[in-house]
Amino acid sequence: MRYYKTRNMVTEACKKNHITVNGQVAKASREVFPTDKITFRKDQIVHIITVLDIPENRVGAKLVDIYRNDITPAEAFAHLELLKLSKEHYRKTGTGRPTKKDRRDLDDLEFKSDIE
């Protein structure tokens, strides 16, 4: 899986200091070496990738996993699922205050997420 669609998007993320390599903010022109640890935030998930090797030529998307190890914790993806569930309980502007039932439903949702 490629994380950014275009090289320009990666350049913009570098300019905004969203990408770090070995704990240091990376510029777009920075070279990456094997054993480097790349950290970036995308879609509210902090991805952590370790570079295993550098290919000699460009490779297809299916072969990219040979050259990297994704060590993003599973809790990050679980947190994203929780955010999706919380958006379902979003109230539109102008619908008034939440009722007691709405508040209880939200409390139950938060309580269930704390247990898991």
A tleap script that builds the chain and sets N, CA, C and O, in Angstrom:
source leaprc.protein.ff14SB
mol = sequence {
  NMET ARG TYR TYR LYS THR ARG ASN MET VAL
  THR GLU ALA CYS LYS LYS ASN HIE ILE THR
  VAL ASN GLY GLN VAL ALA LYS ALA SER ARG
  GLU VAL PHE PRO THR ASP LYS ILE THR PHE
  ARG LYS ASP GLN ILE VAL HIE ILE ILE THR
  VAL LEU ASP ILE PRO GLU ASN ARG VAL GLY
  ALA LYS LEU VAL ASP ILE TYR ARG ASN ASP
  ILE THR PRO ALA GLU ALA PHE ALA HIE LEU
  GLU LEU LEU LYS LEU SER LYS GLU HIE TYR
  ARG LYS THR GLY THR GLY ARG PRO THR LYS
  LYS ASP ARG ARG ASP LEU ASP ASP LEU GLU
  PHE LYS SER ASP ILE CGLU
}
set mol.1.N position { 0.848 -1.171 0.000 }
set mol.1.CA position { 0.000 0.000 0.000 }
set mol.1.C position { 0.898 1.240 0.000 }
set mol.1.O position { 1.800 1.369 0.828 }
set mol.2.N position { 0.642 2.120 -0.915 }
set mol.2.CA position { 1.364 3.383 -0.941 }
set mol.2.C position { 0.569 4.386 -0.117 }
set mol.2.O position { -0.661 4.393 -0.156 }
set mol.3.N position { 1.257 5.214 0.613 }
set mol.3.CA position { 0.593 6.077 1.578 }
set mol.3.C position { 0.154 7.405 0.979 }
set mol.3.O position { -0.843 7.978 1.416 }
set mol.4.N position { 0.881 7.901 -0.012 }
set mol.4.CA position { 0.510 9.137 -0.694 }
set mol.4.C position { 0.333 8.837 -2.171 }
set mol.4.O position { 1.050 8.012 -2.736 }
set mol.5.N position { -0.619 9.507 -2.789 }
set mol.5.CA position { -0.936 9.226 -4.182 }
set mol.5.C position { 0.121 9.779 -5.132 }
set mol.5.O position { 0.459 9.139 -6.128 }
set mol.6.N position { 0.639 10.953 -4.830 }
set mol.6.CA position { 1.607 11.575 -5.725 }
set mol.6.C position { 2.850 12.021 -4.959 }
set mol.6.O position { 2.821 12.179 -3.739 }
set mol.7.N position { 3.915 12.216 -5.679 }
set mol.7.CA position { 5.146 12.718 -5.068 }
set mol.7.C position { 4.957 14.143 -4.562 }
set mol.7.O position { 5.572 14.544 -3.574 }
set mol.8.N position { 4.105 14.904 -5.243 }
set mol.8.CA position { 3.838 16.279 -4.828 }
set mol.8.C position { 3.175 16.306 -3.448 }
set mol.8.O position { 3.449 17.201 -2.648 }
set mol.9.N position { 2.317 15.344 -3.169 }
set mol.9.CA position { 1.670 15.282 -1.859 }
set mol.9.C position { 2.698 14.999 -0.757 }
set mol.9.O position { 2.586 15.531 0.347 }
set mol.10.N position { 3.678 14.182 -1.051 }
set mol.10.CA position { 4.737 13.899 -0.088 }
set mol.10.C position { 5.577 15.147 0.139 }
set mol.10.O position { 5.958 15.446 1.271 }
set mol.11.N position { 5.865 15.869 -0.930 }
set mol.11.CA position { 6.639 17.107 -0.812 }
set mol.11.C position { 5.916 18.110 0.079 }
set mol.11.O position { 6.535 18.753 0.927 }
set mol.12.N position { 4.612 18.241 -0.114 }
set mol.12.CA position { 3.833 19.159 0.716 }
set mol.12.C position { 3.845 18.712 2.180 }
set mol.12.O position { 3.942 19.547 3.079 }
set mol.13.N position { 3.747 17.416 2.422 }
set mol.13.CA position { 3.790 16.904 3.798 }
set mol.13.C position { 5.155 17.194 4.433 }
set mol.13.O position { 5.231 17.510 5.621 }
set mol.14.N position { 6.217 17.088 3.653 }
set mol.14.CA position { 7.551 17.414 4.160 }
set mol.14.C position { 7.663 18.898 4.490 }
set mol.14.O position { 8.242 19.261 5.514 }
set mol.15.N position { 7.124 19.746 3.646 }
set mol.15.CA position { 7.173 21.190 3.887 }
set mol.15.C position { 6.411 21.566 5.155 }
set mol.15.O position { 6.766 22.530 5.834 }
set mol.16.N position { 5.369 20.808 5.473 }
set mol.16.CA position { 4.562 21.073 6.672 }
set mol.16.C position { 5.108 20.351 7.901 }
set mol.16.O position { 4.467 20.347 8.952 }
set mol.17.N position { 6.287 19.738 7.776 }
set mol.17.CA position { 6.949 19.022 8.868 }
set mol.17.C position { 6.112 17.865 9.407 }
set mol.17.O position { 6.113 17.612 10.612 }
set mol.18.N position { 5.403 17.168 8.537 }
set mol.18.CA position { 4.586 16.025 8.942 }
set mol.18.C position { 5.351 14.711 8.870 }
set mol.18.O position { 4.874 13.697 9.380 }
set mol.19.N position { 6.507 14.707 8.260 }
set mol.19.CA position { 7.270 13.469 8.071 }
set mol.19.C position { 8.606 13.597 8.785 }
set mol.19.O position { 9.320 14.588 8.630 }
set mol.20.N position { 8.933 12.568 9.574 }
set mol.20.CA position { 10.227 12.545 10.243 }
set mol.20.C position { 10.959 11.262 9.873 }
set mol.20.O position { 10.345 10.219 9.651 }
set mol.21.N position { 12.274 11.362 9.813 }
set mol.21.CA position { 13.130 10.209 9.562 }
set mol.21.C position { 14.101 10.128 10.740 }
set mol.21.O position { 14.886 11.046 10.978 }
set mol.22.N position { 14.037 9.034 11.460 }
set mol.22.CA position { 14.859 8.828 12.666 }
set mol.22.C position { 14.694 9.968 13.667 }
set mol.22.O position { 15.663 10.400 14.290 }
set mol.23.N position { 13.464 10.451 13.816 }
set mol.23.CA position { 13.170 11.487 14.802 }
set mol.23.C position { 13.464 12.908 14.361 }
set mol.23.O position { 13.187 13.846 15.108 }
set mol.24.N position { 14.020 13.097 13.164 }
set mol.24.CA position { 14.320 14.435 12.675 }
set mol.24.C position { 13.381 14.779 11.526 }
set mol.24.O position { 13.066 13.923 10.699 }
set mol.25.N position { 12.942 16.015 11.476 }
set mol.25.CA position { 12.052 16.458 10.406 }
set mol.25.C position { 12.770 16.295 9.071 }
set mol.25.O position { 13.928 16.687 8.922 }
set mol.26.N position { 12.064 15.709 8.102 }
set mol.26.CA position { 12.689 15.392 6.812 }
set mol.26.C position { 12.322 16.433 5.764 }
set mol.26.O position { 11.191 16.918 5.711 }
set mol.27.N position { 13.290 16.758 4.945 }
set mol.27.CA position { 13.035 17.564 3.757 }
set mol.27.C position { 12.703 16.621 2.615 }
set mol.27.O position { 12.979 15.424 2.694 }
set mol.28.N position { 12.114 17.151 1.556 }
set mol.28.CA position { 11.704 16.318 0.428 }
set mol.28.C position { 12.893 15.685 -0.278 }
set mol.28.O position { 12.753 14.618 -0.875 }
set mol.29.N position { 14.052 16.313 -0.222 }
set mol.29.CA position { 15.221 15.800 -0.934 }
set mol.29.C position { 16.068 14.853 -0.086 }
set mol.29.O position { 17.115 14.396 -0.544 }
set mol.30.N position { 15.647 14.556 1.113 }
set mol.30.CA position { 16.451 13.712 1.995 }
set mol.30.C position { 16.536 12.278 1.474 }
set mol.30.O position { 15.534 11.692 1.064 }
set mol.31.N position { 17.742 11.731 1.498 }
set mol.31.CA position { 17.929 10.338 1.100 }
set mol.31.C position { 17.571 9.431 2.271 }
set mol.31.O position { 17.763 9.782 3.435 }
set mol.32.N position { 17.049 8.262 1.933 }
set mol.32.CA position { 16.664 7.288 2.946 }
set mol.32.C position { 17.569 6.077 2.792 }
set mol.32.O position { 17.868 5.652 1.676 }
set mol.33.N position { 18.001 5.527 3.916 }
set mol.33.CA position { 18.910 4.385 3.913 }
set mol.33.C position { 18.261 3.211 4.642 }
set mol.33.O position { 17.317 3.401 5.409 }
set mol.34.N position { 18.759 2.008 4.408 }
set mol.34.CA position { 18.225 0.863 5.157 }
set mol.34.C position { 18.364 1.077 6.664 }
set mol.34.O position { 19.325 1.690 7.129 }
set mol.35.N position { 17.410 0.572 7.405 }
set mol.35.CA position { 17.250 0.675 8.866 }
set mol.35.C position { 16.741 2.046 9.307 }
set mol.35.O position { 16.610 2.271 10.510 }
set mol.36.N position { 16.450 2.970 8.393 }
set mol.36.CA position { 15.845 4.243 8.775 }
set mol.36.C position { 14.408 4.012 9.205 }
set mol.36.O position { 13.708 3.146 8.678 }
set mol.37.N position { 13.990 4.807 10.172 }
set mol.37.CA position { 12.630 4.709 10.701 }
set mol.37.C position { 11.870 5.970 10.281 }
set mol.37.O position { 12.218 7.076 10.695 }
set mol.38.N position { 10.838 5.800 9.465 }
set mol.38.CA position { 10.058 6.921 8.947 }
set mol.38.C position { 8.737 6.981 9.698 }
set mol.38.O position { 8.041 5.973 9.827 }
set mol.39.N position { 8.395 8.161 10.192 }
set mol.39.CA position { 7.152 8.366 10.924 }
set mol.39.C position { 6.383 9.498 10.259 }
set mol.39.O position { 6.945 10.554 9.971 }
set mol.40.N position { 5.107 9.274 10.019 }
set mol.40.CA position { 4.258 10.323 9.453 }
set mol.40.C position { 2.821 10.113 9.891 }
set mol.40.O position { 2.416 9.005 10.245 }
set mol.41.N position { 2.062 11.195 9.861 }
set mol.41.CA position { 0.660 11.152 10.275 }
set mol.41.C position { -0.208 11.363 9.043 }
set mol.41.O position { -0.063 12.353 8.325 }
set mol.42.N position { -1.115 10.417 8.809 }
set mol.42.CA position { -2.032 10.515 7.681 }
set mol.42.C position { -3.354 9.895 8.088 }
set mol.42.O position { -3.374 8.805 8.658 }
set mol.43.N position { -4.449 10.566 7.808 }
set mol.43.CA position { -5.792 10.108 8.163 }
set mol.43.C position { -5.907 9.825 9.655 }
set mol.43.O position { -6.518 8.835 10.055 }
set mol.44.N position { -5.328 10.683 10.472 }
set mol.44.CA position { -5.367 10.620 11.928 }
set mol.44.C position { -4.715 9.358 12.485 }
set mol.44.O position { -5.028 8.942 13.600 }
set mol.45.N position { -3.825 8.756 11.729 }
set mol.45.CA position { -3.055 7.611 12.193 }
set mol.45.C position { -1.574 7.954 12.048 }
set mol.45.O position { -1.139 8.452 11.010 }
set mol.46.N position { -0.809 7.681 13.100 }
set mol.46.CA position { 0.634 7.874 13.033 }
set mol.46.C position { 1.235 6.568 12.521 }
set mol.46.O position { 1.259 5.566 13.236 }
set mol.47.N position { 1.715 6.585 11.290 }
set mol.47.CA position { 2.318 5.414 10.664 }
set mol.47.C position { 3.811 5.398 10.979 }
set mol.47.O position { 4.474 6.436 10.968 }
set mol.48.N position { 4.327 4.205 11.261 }
set mol.48.CA position { 5.750 4.024 11.522 }
set mol.48.C position { 6.249 2.934 10.577 }
set mol.48.O position { 5.723 1.821 10.563 }
set mol.49.N position { 7.264 3.265 9.792 }
set mol.49.CA position { 7.789 2.347 8.783 }
set mol.49.C position { 9.297 2.223 8.966 }
set mol.49.O position { 9.986 3.216 9.199 }
set mol.50.N position { 9.797 1.011 8.860 }
set mol.50.CA position { 11.235 0.778 8.872 }
set mol.50.C position { 11.661 0.376 7.467 }
set mol.50.O position { 11.062 -0.514 6.864 }
set mol.51.N position { 12.695 1.032 6.945 }
set mol.51.CA position { 13.197 0.727 5.606 }
set mol.51.C position { 14.114 -0.487 5.716 }
set mol.51.O position { 15.088 -0.469 6.468 }
set mol.52.N position { 13.801 -1.534 4.970 }
set mol.52.CA position { 14.623 -2.745 4.991 }
set mol.52.C position { 15.737 -2.697 3.960 }
set mol.52.O position { 16.867 -3.101 4.235 }
set mol.53.N position { 15.416 -2.203 2.776 }
set mol.53.CA position { 16.405 -2.139 1.696 }
set mol.53.C position { 15.927 -1.119 0.674 }
set mol.53.O position { 14.755 -0.742 0.672 }
set mol.54.N position { 16.807 -0.680 -0.175 }
set mol.54.CA position { 16.473 0.264 -1.242 }
set mol.54.C position { 16.545 -0.486 -2.574 }
set mol.54.O position { 17.579 -1.075 -2.888 }
set mol.55.N position { 15.463 -0.474 -3.361 }
set mol.55.CA position { 15.517 -1.164 -4.658 }
set mol.55.C position { 16.428 -0.418 -5.631 }
set mol.55.O position { 16.581 0.801 -5.543 }
set mol.56.N position { 17.022 -1.153 -6.545 }
set mol.56.CA position { 17.898 -0.531 -7.541 }
set mol.56.C position { 17.102 0.263 -8.558 }
set mol.56.O position { 17.536 1.331 -8.989 }
set mol.57.N position { 15.930 -0.251 -8.951 }
set mol.57.CA position { 15.056 0.419 -9.908 }
set mol.57.C position { 13.678 0.576 -9.291 }
set mol.57.O position { 13.401 0.063 -8.207 }
set mol.58.N position { 12.826 1.291 -9.997 }
set mol.58.CA position { 11.438 1.418 -9.542 }
set mol.58.C position { 10.771 0.059 -9.584 }
set mol.58.O position { 11.035 -0.749 -10.474 }
set mol.59.N position { 9.901 -0.186 -8.609 }
set mol.59.CA position { 9.198 -1.466 -8.555 }
set mol.59.C position { 7.703 -1.205 -8.471 }
set mol.59.O position { 7.274 -0.108 -8.115 }
set mol.60.N position { 6.924 -2.210 -8.798 }
set mol.60.CA position { 5.476 -2.088 -8.730 }
set mol.60.C position { 4.981 -2.006 -7.294 }
set mol.60.O position { 5.712 -2.310 -6.352 }
set mol.61.N position { 3.745 -1.598 -7.144 }
set mol.61.CA position { 3.168 -1.398 -5.818 }
set mol.61.C position { 3.123 -2.700 -5.016 }
set mol.61.O position { 3.252 -2.675 -3.792 }
set mol.62.N position { 2.943 -3.820 -5.687 }
set mol.62.CA position { 2.861 -5.096 -4.988 }
set mol.62.C position { 4.209 -5.531 -4.421 }
set mol.62.O position { 4.255 -6.306 -3.465 }
set mol.63.N position { 5.286 -5.050 -4.989 }
set mol.63.CA position { 6.618 -5.442 -4.541 }
set mol.63.C position { 7.219 -4.500 -3.504 }
set mol.63.O position { 8.306 -4.766 -2.991 }
set mol.64.N position { 6.542 -3.421 -3.192 }
set mol.64.CA position { 7.087 -2.438 -2.258 }
set mol.64.C position { 7.238 -3.036 -0.861 }
set mol.64.O position { 8.159 -2.665 -0.133 }
set mol.65.N position { 6.346 -3.961 -0.468 }
set mol.65.CA position { 6.404 -4.531 0.873 }
set mol.65.C position { 7.683 -5.317 1.137 }
set mol.65.O position { 8.023 -5.563 2.294 }
set mol.66.N position { 8.390 -5.713 0.099 }
set mol.66.CA position { 9.657 -6.414 0.267 }
set mol.66.C position { 10.708 -5.480 0.883 }
set mol.66.O position { 11.608 -5.935 1.590 }
set mol.67.N position { 10.592 -4.201 0.618 }
set mol.67.CA position { 11.615 -3.236 0.997 }
set mol.67.C position { 11.289 -2.428 2.249 }
set mol.67.O position { 12.066 -1.554 2.634 }
set mol.68.N position { 10.157 -2.702 2.887 }
set mol.68.CA position { 9.809 -1.942 4.082 }
set mol.68.C position { 9.055 -2.823 5.064 }
set mol.68.O position { 8.498 -3.856 4.694 }
set mol.69.N position { 9.048 -2.398 6.318 }
set mol.69.CA position { 8.337 -3.101 7.373 }
set mol.69.C position { 7.446 -2.092 8.075 }
set mol.69.O position { 7.939 -1.123 8.653 }
set mol.70.N position { 6.152 -2.306 8.031 }
set mol.70.CA position { 5.196 -1.398 8.653 }
set mol.70.C position { 4.999 -1.829 10.100 }
set mol.70.O position { 4.445 -2.898 10.359 }
set mol.71.N position { 5.447 -1.008 11.045 }
set mol.71.CA position { 5.335 -1.340 12.458 }
set mol.71.C position { 4.334 -0.439 13.173 }
set mol.71.O position { 4.470 -0.188 14.371 }
set mol.72.N position { 3.336 0.045 12.449 }
set mol.72.CA position { 2.290 0.863 13.023 }
set mol.72.C position { 1.504 0.021 14.024 }
set mol.72.O position { 1.069 -1.078 13.683 }
set mol.73.N position { 1.309 0.511 15.258 }
set mol.73.CA position { 0.581 -0.293 16.238 }
set mol.73.C position { -0.879 -0.502 15.837 }
set mol.73.O position { -1.492 0.360 15.208 }
set mol.74.N position { -1.417 -1.644 16.205 }
set mol.74.CA position { -2.810 -1.971 15.871 }
set mol.74.C position { -3.787 -1.039 16.572 }
set mol.74.O position { -4.897 -0.831 16.082 }
set mol.75.N position { -3.393 -0.471 17.716 }
set mol.75.CA position { -4.287 0.446 18.438 }
set mol.75.C position { -4.606 1.681 17.605 }
set mol.75.O position { -5.681 2.263 17.749 }
set mol.76.N position { -3.693 2.082 16.744 }
set mol.76.CA position { -3.925 3.253 15.898 }
set mol.76.C position { -5.092 3.008 14.953 }
set mol.76.O position { -5.928 3.888 14.749 }
set mol.77.N position { -5.145 1.811 14.378 }
set mol.77.CA position { -6.250 1.499 13.476 }
set mol.77.C position { -7.553 1.317 14.246 }
set mol.77.O position { -8.624 1.650 13.738 }
set mol.78.N position { -7.472 0.793 15.467 }
set mol.78.CA position { -8.664 0.660 16.310 }
set mol.78.C position { -9.204 2.041 16.679 }
set mol.78.O position { -10.417 2.245 16.745 }
set mol.79.N position { -8.299 2.980 16.917 }
set mol.79.CA position { -8.717 4.346 17.233 }
set mol.79.C position { -9.451 4.973 16.043 }
set mol.79.O position { -10.425 5.702 16.227 }
set mol.80.N position { -8.989 4.691 14.836 }
set mol.80.CA position { -9.651 5.215 13.637 }
set mol.80.C position { -11.069 4.656 13.529 }
set mol.80.O position { -11.995 5.388 13.179 }
set mol.81.N position { -11.247 3.371 13.824 }
set mol.81.CA position { -12.591 2.771 13.803 }
set mol.81.C position { -13.485 3.433 14.832 }
set mol.81.O position { -14.665 3.664 14.569 }
set mol.82.N position { -12.944 3.741 15.997 }
set mol.82.CA position { -13.719 4.413 17.039 }
set mol.82.C position { -14.142 5.806 16.583 }
set mol.82.O position { -15.263 6.236 16.856 }
set mol.83.N position { -13.254 6.508 15.892 }
set mol.83.CA position { -13.602 7.834 15.379 }
set mol.83.C position { -14.733 7.747 14.360 }
set mol.83.O position { -15.610 8.610 14.329 }
set mol.84.N position { -14.717 6.713 13.530 }
set mol.84.CA position { -15.793 6.529 12.551 }
set mol.84.C position { -17.118 6.283 13.250 }
set mol.84.O position { -18.151 6.802 12.827 }
set mol.85.N position { -17.096 5.495 14.317 }
set mol.85.CA position { -18.328 5.234 15.063 }
set mol.85.C position { -18.845 6.497 15.739 }
set mol.85.O position { -20.054 6.723 15.785 }
set mol.86.N position { -17.939 7.323 16.266 }
set mol.86.CA position { -18.370 8.527 16.957 }
set mol.86.C position { -18.992 9.528 15.983 }
set mol.86.O position { -19.853 10.318 16.371 }
set mol.87.N position { -18.560 9.497 14.723 }
set mol.87.CA position { -19.142 10.416 13.743 }
set mol.87.C position { -20.581 10.052 13.414 }
set mol.87.O position { -21.346 10.906 12.966 }
set mol.88.N position { -20.959 8.809 13.627 }
set mol.88.CA position { -22.340 8.405 13.370 }
set mol.88.C position { -23.304 9.065 14.350 }
set mol.88.O position { -24.486 9.237 14.054 }
set mol.89.N position { -22.784 9.434 15.526 }
set mol.89.CA position { -23.629 10.068 16.538 }
set mol.89.C position { -23.580 11.583 16.449 }
set mol.89.O position { -24.044 12.271 17.359 }
set mol.90.N position { -23.037 12.101 15.387 }
set mol.90.CA position { -22.933 13.547 15.202 }
set mol.90.C position { -24.318 14.148 15.008 }
set mol.90.O position { -25.125 13.622 14.241 }
set mol.91.N position { -24.589 15.230 15.691 }
set mol.91.CA position { -25.884 15.907 15.568 }
set mol.91.C position { -25.717 17.113 14.655 }
set mol.91.O position { -24.763 17.879 14.781 }
set mol.92.N position { -26.640 17.263 13.756 }
set mol.92.CA position { -26.578 18.389 12.831 }
set mol.92.C position { -26.926 19.682 13.555 }
set mol.92.O position { -27.662 19.681 14.542 }
set mol.93.N position { -26.380 20.794 13.041 }
set mol.93.CA position { -26.629 22.098 13.622 }
set mol.93.C position { -28.107 22.439 13.498 }
set mol.93.O position { -28.720 22.247 12.448 }
set mol.94.N position { -28.666 22.948 14.588 }
set mol.94.CA position { -30.065 23.369 14.560 }
set mol.94.C position { -31.042 22.298 15.002 }
set mol.94.O position { -32.250 22.539 14.996 }
set mol.95.N position { -30.564 21.129 15.384 }
set mol.95.CA position { -31.486 20.076 15.829 }
set mol.95.C position { -31.763 20.168 17.319 }
set mol.95.O position { -32.504 19.347 17.859 }
set mol.96.N position { -31.182 21.150 17.990 }
set mol.96.CA position { -31.449 21.330 19.409 }
set mol.96.C position { -30.462 20.586 20.279 }
set mol.96.O position { -29.496 19.987 19.806 }
set mol.97.N position { -30.741 20.646 21.563 }
set mol.97.CA position { -29.860 19.985 22.521 }
set mol.97.C position { -30.070 18.481 22.484 }
set mol.97.O position { -31.147 18.008 22.121 }
set mol.98.N position { -29.052 17.735 22.856 }
set mol.98.CA position { -29.240 16.281 22.912 }
set mol.98.C position { -30.225 15.905 24.014 }
set mol.98.O position { -30.258 16.534 25.071 }
set mol.99.N position { -31.002 14.904 23.764 }
set mol.99.CA position { -31.940 14.415 24.774 }
set mol.99.C position { -31.184 13.532 25.761 }
set mol.99.O position { -30.009 13.224 25.562 }
set mol.100.N position { -31.873 13.130 26.827 }
set mol.100.CA position { -31.249 12.237 27.801 }
set mol.100.C position { -30.844 10.922 27.141 }
set mol.100.O position { -29.793 10.358 27.447 }
set mol.101.N position { -31.686 10.446 26.241 }
set mol.101.CA position { -31.397 9.182 25.555 }
set mol.101.C position { -30.148 9.336 24.695 }
set mol.101.O position { -29.304 8.441 24.662 }
set mol.102.N position { -30.025 10.462 23.999 }
set mol.102.CA position { -28.831 10.691 23.176 }
set mol.102.C position { -27.572 10.695 24.043 }
set mol.102.O position { -26.558 10.101 23.676 }
set mol.103.N position { -27.642 11.371 25.200 }
set mol.103.CA position { -26.488 11.435 26.081 }
set mol.103.C position { -26.135 10.057 26.618 }
set mol.103.O position { -24.957 9.708 26.691 }
set mol.104.N position { -27.130 9.274 26.992 }
set mol.104.CA position { -26.871 7.920 27.494 }
set mol.104.C position { -26.255 7.041 26.405 }
set mol.104.O position { -25.352 6.247 26.672 }
set mol.105.N position { -26.748 7.191 25.188 }
set mol.105.CA position { -26.181 6.409 24.080 }
set mol.105.C position { -24.705 6.760 23.867 }
set mol.105.O position { -23.878 5.877 23.638 }
set mol.106.N position { -24.385 8.047 23.944 }
set mol.106.CA position { -22.992 8.465 23.793 }
set mol.106.C position { -22.136 7.948 24.945 }
set mol.106.O position { -21.011 7.497 24.731 }
set mol.107.N position { -22.670 8.012 26.176 }
set mol.107.CA position { -21.927 7.494 27.323 }
set mol.107.C position { -21.683 5.997 27.184 }
set mol.107.O position { -20.597 5.517 27.510 }
set mol.108.N position { -22.681 5.252 26.703 }
set mol.108.CA position { -22.518 3.810 26.504 }
set mol.108.C position { -21.450 3.533 25.455 }
set mol.108.O position { -20.646 2.615 25.617 }
set mol.109.N position { -21.436 4.313 24.386 }
set mol.109.CA position { -20.446 4.128 23.334 }
set mol.109.C position { -19.039 4.369 23.874 }
set mol.109.O position { -18.123 3.604 23.569 }
set mol.110.N position { -18.853 5.431 24.680 }
set mol.110.CA position { -17.551 5.728 25.254 }
set mol.110.C position { -17.142 4.654 26.243 }
set mol.110.O position { -15.975 4.266 26.281 }
set mol.111.N position { -18.088 4.162 27.051 }
set mol.111.CA position { -17.782 3.135 28.022 }
set mol.111.C position { -17.355 1.834 27.350 }
set mol.111.O position { -16.422 1.173 27.805 }
set mol.112.N position { -18.037 1.469 26.266 }
set mol.112.CA position { -17.681 0.241 25.561 }
set mol.112.C position { -16.297 0.338 24.936 }
set mol.112.O position { -15.561 -0.648 24.904 }
set mol.113.N position { -15.935 1.519 24.440 }
set mol.113.CA position { -14.614 1.687 23.829 }
set mol.113.C position { -13.523 1.627 24.892 }
set mol.113.O position { -12.413 1.182 24.599 }
set mol.114.N position { -13.809 2.066 26.126 }
set mol.114.CA position { -12.805 1.998 27.203 }
set mol.114.C position { -12.543 0.557 27.617 }
set mol.114.O position { -11.421 0.207 27.981 }
set mol.115.N position { -13.576 -0.280 27.562 }
set mol.115.CA position { -13.435 -1.680 27.943 }
set mol.115.C position { -12.572 -2.425 26.954 }
set mol.115.O position { -11.719 -3.219 27.351 }
set mol.116.N position { -12.775 -2.187 25.684 }
set mol.116.CA position { -12.037 -2.882 24.631 }
set mol.116.C position { -10.645 -2.369 24.598 }
set mol.116.O position { -9.842 -2.819 23.781 }
savepdb mol mol.pdb
quit
